[in-house]
Amino acid sequence: MKRSVHFKVNLGLLVLCIIGFQFQSITVDGFFVNPFYIGSMVFGFLLVVRALRYTCQKCLRNQIMLGFYKYRLPTSKCYNCDYEIDQHHK
């Protein structure tokens, strides 16, 4: 699976976990063992790591975090130099 598609699938799963967590009745004792809470934390951490590591191999620019307040969803081409990121990924 392409890296950009894999990132978008993980983002969709995170959104589904957050929505599922909102519809659960939560008790104080079972808050941290809720599967939607655990899934949200895992997918959130995974997306942060992948967002920091998603760079172009040619120009080494980050493709998701373009600035402090500027973010984009990843594509198969670099935003800066039009290099095919997913094709040349190891």
C-alpha positions as CSV (number, residue, x, y, z in Angstrom):
1,M,0.0,0.0,0.0
2,K,1.3,3.5,-0.8
3,R,2.5,5.6,2.1
4,S,0.0,8.4,1.4
5,V,-2.9,6.0,1.3
6,H,-1.7,4.2,4.4
7,F,-1.5,7.5,6.3
8,K,-5.1,8.4,5.2
9,V,-6.4,5.0,6.3
10,N,-4.8,5.4,9.8
11,L,-6.3,8.9,10.0
12,G,-9.7,7.5,9.2
13,L,-9.3,4.8,11.8
14,L,-8.4,7.4,14.4
15,V,-11.5,9.4,13.6
16,L,-13.6,6.2,13.9
17,C,-12.1,5.4,17.3
18,I,-12.8,9.0,18.5
19,I,-16.4,8.8,17.3
20,G,-16.8,5.3,18.9
21,F,-15.5,6.6,22.2
22,Q,-18.0,9.4,22.2
23,F,-20.9,7.0,22.0
24,Q,-19.7,4.8,24.9
25,S,-20.9,5.1,28.4
26,I,-17.8,5.4,30.5
27,T,-17.2,4.7,34.1
28,V,-14.3,5.9,36.2
29,D,-13.0,2.4,36.7
30,G,-13.1,1.4,33.0
31,F,-11.9,4.6,31.4
32,F,-8.3,3.6,30.6
33,V,-9.2,0.1,29.5
34,N,-11.8,1.2,27.0
35,P,-10.8,-0.2,23.6
36,F,-11.7,3.1,21.8
37,Y,-9.6,5.1,24.2
38,I,-6.6,2.7,23.7
39,G,-7.1,2.7,19.9
40,S,-7.3,6.5,19.8
41,M,-4.0,6.8,21.8
42,V,-2.2,4.2,19.6
43,F,-3.4,5.7,16.3
44,G,-2.7,9.2,17.5
45,F,0.9,8.4,18.5
46,L,1.4,6.5,15.3
47,L,0.1,9.4,13.2
48,V,2.3,11.9,14.9
49,V,5.4,9.7,14.3
50,R,4.5,9.2,10.7
51,A,3.8,12.8,10.1
52,L,7.2,13.7,11.4
53,R,8.9,11.1,9.3
54,Y,7.0,11.6,6.0
55,T,9.6,13.4,3.9
56,C,10.7,13.6,0.3
57,Q,13.8,11.5,-0.4
58,K,15.0,14.0,-3.0
59,C,14.6,17.4,-1.3
60,L,14.2,16.1,2.3
61,R,11.2,18.4,3.0
62,N,8.4,17.3,5.2
63,Q,5.2,16.6,3.3
64,I,2.6,16.8,6.0
65,M,3.8,19.5,8.5
66,L,4.7,22.4,6.2
67,G,4.8,24.9,9.0
68,F,3.7,25.5,12.6
69,Y,0.0,26.1,11.5
70,K,0.1,24.7,8.0
71,Y,-0.6,21.0,7.4
72,R,-1.5,19.0,4.3
73,L,-2.7,15.4,3.6
74,P,0.1,13.5,1.9
75,T,0.0,12.7,-1.8
76,S,2.2,10.4,-3.9
77,K,4.2,13.4,-5.3
78,C,6.3,15.9,-3.4
79,Y,4.8,19.4,-2.9
80,N,8.1,21.1,-3.6
81,C,9.9,19.2,-6.4
82,D,7.2,16.8,-7.8
83,Y,9.2,13.7,-7.0
84,E,7.3,10.4,-6.9
85,I,7.6,9.6,-3.2
86,D,5.5,6.4,-3.1
87,Q,7.2,4.9,-6.2
88,H,10.7,5.3,-4.8
89,H,9.9,4.3,-1.2
90,K,11.8,1.3,0.1
